């Protein structure tokens, strides 16, 4: 489950002000999405961006952590998904949540003890356990697919190598379009130093509530955050069916297993892609 989030992004902007026509830049379409930090700043206090937990919508038949699921989300107007990244025995990084293969693929055994040569033969399963024709996706493939037109929130599994992952993000040109998840101050400090050494960029880190730029509010009782320029907030509404009606306008990111329902509960009337398209940078 989620605990705290780490946001890595470059914050060189001065805010979401209304620049002169010559300074206005359009990102949607040919130029993709703006850096995640700019999008969050622009939509501050107007409602959260909806993030799909494990890269899928449970209302759909698509498997979790699958490229087909991410493509479906983007087609539906969503702009961000949380995905899990694990490392195989030969160093390949793939999208997978569990430490074993059995529940979500046709494979057997321990993920970290499997080589890519064998893992790529496994088929993904739906939430109900039915095998699909789709196979595992590598992190590299997903980063290249996103291509600055979709945000990714990465959860490091215990087998993952943070240095290799950050390098892959840099190589794909996705540094400003990725959120990294940290579970402690120590991990956040480690990832901050690592990202600076690998990317050579000045990055801001968000983690624990009260001390970070992106504050994780948990998955329990929701309490509307106080609107304040300078930091962002994220909350996990894993099952909107049981969520209480509340004011989500000051929330930056709303993570859910059911993104379509979360969108309705949060009061958002249009897609996040259209909302970001209306921003002026």
N, C-alpha and C positions, 0 to 999 in steps of 0.2 A: 504494500500500500504506500501511498504517498506520505511523506512527513514534511520535508522541507524542499524548497526548490532553489536551484542555482541558475541564475540568468547570466549568460555570457553574451554580450553584445557591445557594440561600439556606440558610445553616447557622445557624439561630437556635434549633435544638433542643439539648437537653442530653444526648442519647444515647437509646438504645433501652431505657429502663428500664421497669419495670412500674408505671405510674401508678395512682392510685386509680381506682375505677370511674367516678367523676364526671369524671375527666380523660381517660379513654380515648376515643379517636376512631377510628371505623372509616372507612377510605377506599375499600375495595373495594366495587364495586357502584354505588350511587347517587352516592357522592361521588368515585368514580374512585380513582386510585392516589395514594399520598402523594408528596411531593416526592422526587426521585431520591436526594438526599442522605440522607433519612431511611430509605429502603428499603435503601440500601447499608450504612448504619450498623446497621440491624436484622439484616441477613443476614451481617454480618461474621463470618468464621470458620465459617460453616455451608454454604459453597459459593457459587459465582458465579452471577450473573444471566447468562443466555445472550443475547447480542446477535447478530442476524442481519445479516451483512455485505451491503451493497447492498440491504438491505430485502427479502431473500428467502431461501428455502431451496432450494438447488440440486437437491434431490431432488424438488422440485415443478415443475410446468410453468409456473408463474407467471413473468413477466418480472421483471428487476431494477428497483429504484427505481419500483415500481408500486403504486398504491393497493390493487389486488386482492391483491397479495402481502402487504402490511401487514395487511390485513383477515384473511387466512388465518392469519398468524402470531398475531394476537390471539385468534382463535377457537381456536387450538391451545394457548393458555395462555402464550405468550411475551409479554413486556412491553416489549421494547426492540428497536429496529432501527437500524443505521447506514445513513444515506442520503446521497446526494451531491446538492449543490445548485449549479446553474449559472444564469447570468444571460443572458437573451436581449438582442438589440440594442435593444429598446424598454424594457428594464428589468424585464421579468417574470422571476421566479425559478421555476425548475422543478426536478424531480428528474431528474437525468441525470449519468452519470459521464464519458463520453468527450468529447473536444473536437469530435468530428464525430458525425453522426447515423447513419451507414451500418450499423454493426454491430448496434445494439440497437433500431433503428426502421426504418420504411420510407422515412424521409427521406434526403436527400443534402445534403452541404455542411457548413459550419462552424456550430456551435451558436451562438456569440457573434455571428454575422453574420445570424442568423435572427430574424424578428419572430414574436410569439406568434400573430398572425393566420395565419401559414403553418405554424408548428410544431404547432398544435393539430389540423392535418389528418393528421399522421403517426400511424401505428399502431405499437404496441410489438411487439417480437419476443420469442419464447422464447429460452432459452439456446442452442437448436439452430438458431435463425434463422427459425423459423416465425412469420409475422405473426399477431397476435392482434386481437381486436376492440377492445381497450382502447387509450386514447390517453394522452398525457403528463399528468402531474399537476402542478399548481402547488404551490409550497411553502405558500402560504396555505391551499389546500384541504386539504392533509395536516395542517397544524397544527390547523385547525378540526375535522378528523375525529378526531385524537388526543384533543383535548378533555380533557386531564389524566388520561386513562385508558390512555395508552400513552406510553412514553418514546421520544425521538428523539435520535440521535447524529448531528450534522450535520458533514459533511466539505465544506469550502469549495473549490469548483473555482476555477481561476484567473480566470474571468469573474465570479465572485460578488462582490456588494457587501455586506460585513459589516455595515455600518450599516443598510442596508435589511432585511437578514435579522433582525438583533436587534430592530429595530422591529416586524417582523412577529411575532416570538416574543412580544414584550410585548403587542401588540394582541390576540393569541390567548389571552393569559393562561397561556402555557406556559413562562414563565421558569424555574420550578422543576422542569420536567419535560423539560428539554433538556440534552444534552451537546454542547459544541462542540469540534471537533478542531483542534489547533494543531500545527504542525510545527517550531516554533522558540521560543526564549524571547522573541524580539522580537515574534513574532506573538501569543504569549500575553499579553504586556504590552499590546499594541495592543488586543486584544479585551477585556481587562479594563477598560481605560480607556473604551473605546467603550461597553461594556455599562453601566458606571456612569452615564455621561452620558445614555444613552438611557432606561434603566429607572429611574434614581434609586435603585437598591438597592445594598446592600453585598453583593458577590459574592466567592466564593473561586475562585481559578483553579488548575487542575491541568495539569501538562504534563510536563516532563522528569523522568526518574527521579532520585530522590534530593533533589529540590527542590520537589516538588509534592504536592498532596493526592491526585490520582489519577495513579499512576505507571504508565506504559506499559512493559511488559516485553518488547515485540517479538513476533516470530513464529518465532523460531529455537528453540533448546533451552530448554525450560521448567524453571525452577528455582523451587520453592515459595517464596513470599515469607514473611518472618518476620511472624507475627501481631503487629500493633501497632495499638492504637486511635489514631485521629487521621489516618490516611491510607488510601487505597484503591489497589488494583492492578488492572490490566487486561492481558490477554494474548490474542494472536491465534492461535487454533487453526483455521487456515483449512481444513485437511483432516483431520478426526478419524481418518480411515482409517490415517494414518501416525503418529498421536500415541501416545506412550508412556504407559502407566499411571503416574499420579503422584497426589500429594495436592493436590487443587485446593481444599481447604476454606478456605484463607486468601485465595483469589483473589476479587476483587469482581465483575469482569466478564470473561466469556469470549466473544470475538468470533469468529464462524465463518461460513463459506459454507454449512455444513451444520449448522444449529442443533439439529436433532433428534438427529443423531449425537453432537454435542458434549455435549448433555444427558446421554446415556448414558455417554459416556467420563468425564465429570466426576463421575459417581456420584449425580447428583440423581434422586431417586425420584419426585418429583411436579412439577407445573408451577410456574413462578416466580410466577404469579398467586396460586396457592394458598399458596405460601410467604409471600408478602407479606401475604396476608389473615390469616395467623396472627400477624402482628406486632401489638404493642400500642404505640400512640403516645400 
